[in-house]
Amino acid sequence: MGKNDHLGEFEQLALLAVLRLGDGAYGATIQEELDRTAGRSSAISTIYITLTRLEEKGLVRSSMEAPRDGEDGKPRRYFRIEPEGVEALRASRDTLLNMWDGVEQELETT
């Protein structure tokens, strides 16, 4: 990602979900994680569109894997965060923290 490439909110949330889930990050688990931790109910198609965009940016990578032990069904597309994805999250967090610095009191008094 270039210096002027910023992550949108949903991209950040998707990356964080992939990071949190580790080896278990695929469409349905990412969808559940976003709902559980971020309170975001999202269509699976929206999640896959976002993940594909993140993969095109080099922030995640995906691989098709056969069902794991104890799982039924067809192969799944699993996602892993790349080092560039971690760096993009750090940069995004730093930007937000810088913007929040000094405004907490304003929120309390307004």
Steps between C-alpha positions, in 0.01 A plus 500: 500500500622846419516785745169643371317166507280496806285222635129553516319414822365169374840406358651561844234287665548218250877505549458498876261204475751306288775584750285393797393172337847390393492166316121482526419805288257423218183673385253370759736533798595853394131585469436361852800685646388832351151451640624386842780749564408802287122469498511505119256272323634473147403301194749228414534653152611831654760318706640314198508816287695676776738207549565479126582872494734454799667209322548715188667760723734231637367524856359147524549179308257218448519132429245232427520215748323170530267460797700462819463213746147492633366739234249406236453639156703653225837675502510842660687817412713586804659841551824597674621849572826601334768712670383791282151453645633522855692815407189652341306433822776659708503810279121523515499462879769767537303742283184447703683535832657824381158634403345394833781660701356795688136466398371261765415792730312672217282193460422496873404868521302530177 
